[in-house]
Amino acid sequence: MGLDRDLIRMIRRALVTVGVAAAMIVGVAPVAHAAPSQTTIQGDVLRLVSIQDRDAMRAMVPGVPTAWDVGVSANRADGDITVRLEVDATDDAFAATVRWCAVAWTADGCATGATLLSDATLADGALTLAEQPAGESRWYRIEVRLVIGIGDHAANLVFRALGMGDDVASGGDVELPRTGLGVPGLGFALAGAAVASGVLVAVVARRRRREEVAS
């Protein structure tokens, strides 16, 4: 039994709706990001230089790491510096890989060879990363990645250095609020796809009813 004109029109409308939904998902223009910003935090003894792309941190997509570099140094050579990362994050939503380099990181990585300190899912609390000799300057790279793409996730990270009676921190410069799929208009696209699916189901059900009556 062939489809009547009403059913053909319904199918066409459903296909158009699905096409619009797909175009909204794959046709979204990428979000432009500003150049990474640099902030210096100077204590009595310790000094931090924080380099981060805040826009990139606020538009993360699952599996794509975003780097945050922090340089740590002191104005005296005696003693040690404790370096730690303080975390307040949605459980299991973010992971981070932390390495240190003897020189500033570049687009090509660490010119002198990096040392891995941690590679794990971020959990609430303070993670001690290293004990750094005060006579050395080090650059730490924290590569944060979103591992859960659905839902509202947030993470607030603070990089802190302590030693020789001094305590300096990034001040919570890295903030990852309300991340998710990171695709503007995705909710409308998914709603459109749902409507299209409902129309197709209705078409199939109507056709079956007609066939049952005819038989």
N, C-alpha and C positions, 0 to 999 in steps of 0.2 A: 504494500500500500504506500503510495507516495505521500509526501508532506503537502499540506495545503498552504495557501499563501500566507495565512497568519503565522503558521509555524516557521515558515521560511523567514519572515520578517523578524520574528523573535530570535531566531538563530543568528541572523545578521547583526542584530543589535547586541547580542551577547558577545559575539566575536569582536565587534568594535570596542566594547567596554573592556574586554581583556586586552586588546591591543593598546588602548589608552593607558591602562594600568601598567603594562610592561614598559611602555615608553616613559612613564613617570619614574619608574624604578631605575632603568638603565640610562636614561637621558638626562639625569641631573648633572648640572655643571659642577666641577670640583670647587671646593672652598679655597679661596686664596689665603695664603698665610704671609704674615709680615716676617721680616728677618728676625732671627733670634736676638733677644735682649740680654744685656750683660749688667749685673748688679754686683757691687763690691760691699762686703760687710766687714768692717774693721773693728776689732776689739783692742784691748790693751796690749795683747801679745799675738793673738791669732787673727788670721785674715782669710776670708772666703771670697772667691770670685764665682758667681753663679751665672751660667749661660743656658738659656732655655728659650724654646719657641712656645709661648703660652697659647697661641692660637692652635697650634698642632696638638697640644695637650688637651685642648677642649673639643677637638674634632677627631678623636681616635677611632680607628676601625679595627675590628678583631684581627689579631695576628700581626699587625704592623707596628713595630716598636717606634717609640718616640724618645729621643735622647735628651738627657739633662746632664750638663757637665758642671762640676764644682771643683775649683782649685783650692787647695788648703796649704797654707804656709804660716810661719811664725817669724817674729823679729828677734828671736834668740834661739840658740842651738841646743841648750840643755833641756832634758826632759822628753816626754812623749806626748803625743796627741791622740786622744781617743776619738774615732770617727764613727758616727752611727746615723742610722736612718729611722726616723720616727714615722709610724704608719697609722693612718685612720682610714680604712677602706671598706667597701662592700665586700663581704666574705667571698673569696675565690674568684672575684671578677677581674682582678689584675695580677699580673706577674711582672717581675723585674729581674734584669741581669745587671750586676754591678761589677765593674772592673776599675783598676787604677793604672795610670800611666805616669811616667816620670816627666813628661812634657805635655803641653796642651794638645788636646785631641784635634784632629783635622778631618776633612771629608774622607780621607783615606784611612782613618783610624789612628792607632797609636804608633808613632814612628820608632819608638824604642822597644816595643813589645809590651802588651798589656798583661796584667795579672788578674785572674778571675777571683772575685771575692764571694759572690752569691748569685744563685740562679734559682729562684723559687717563687711560688705564689705569695703575694703580699698578704700578710696577716697583721691585725692590729697589735701595736706594741712598738718597742724600740729594738732595732736590730743593730748590734755592734758589727761594724764592717772591718775595722782595722785598728791597729796600734801603730801610729806613724811617728818615726823619729822627728823631733822638732827641727833638726837641722836639714831635713829634706822638704822639698816642695813636691806635692803630688796633685794629679788631676784625676778625679773620680768621674766615671760616666755611669749614670743610672739609665738604663734603657727600659722604659715602662711599656707594657703591651696589654691590651684588653683581650681577655680570653673568653668572656661571655658577651655575646653580641646582642642578646635580647633583654630588654628591661632597662630600668634606670639604675646606673651604677655611679658611684662617686669615690674618689680617693683624695686624701690630703696628705702630702708628704713633706716632712721637714728634715733637712740635712743639718746635722749638728756636730760641732767639733769642740772638745773639752781638753784642757790641759794647762798646767802651770798657773792655776788659779783663774783661768779665763774660760768663757763659755760663749761661743758665737753660733748663730743658726741662720738658716736661710729665711726664717720668718714665715714659713709656709708658702714660699713663692710658687711651688708647684701645686696646682689644684686641678683636678679632673672632674668637673661637675657634670652630672646628668648626661653621661655618655651613653651610647647605645649603638644602633646601626649606623648612625651618622649620615643618614640620607634624607635631606629635606624633602618633605612631601610624601614620604614613604607610607605614612598612615592613610593618606587619601588614596594612594595607589592600591594598597592592600584592601581598602574598603571597596574600591571599584572592582577589584578582582573577585571579592566575595559576592558582590551583587551579580556579576556576570555568571559566577558558578551557580547562584540560585536560579537565575533565568534558565540556564541549561538544564538544571534538574527539573524545573517546571515543564520545559519542552518535552523531555523524555517521558515524564509522568503522563502528560496530556496525550502523547502519541500512544502510549500503552493502553490508556483507558479507551481510546477510540478503537484500537485493534481488538480489545476484549469485547466491546459492544458489537463490532462488526462480525466477530466470530460467533 
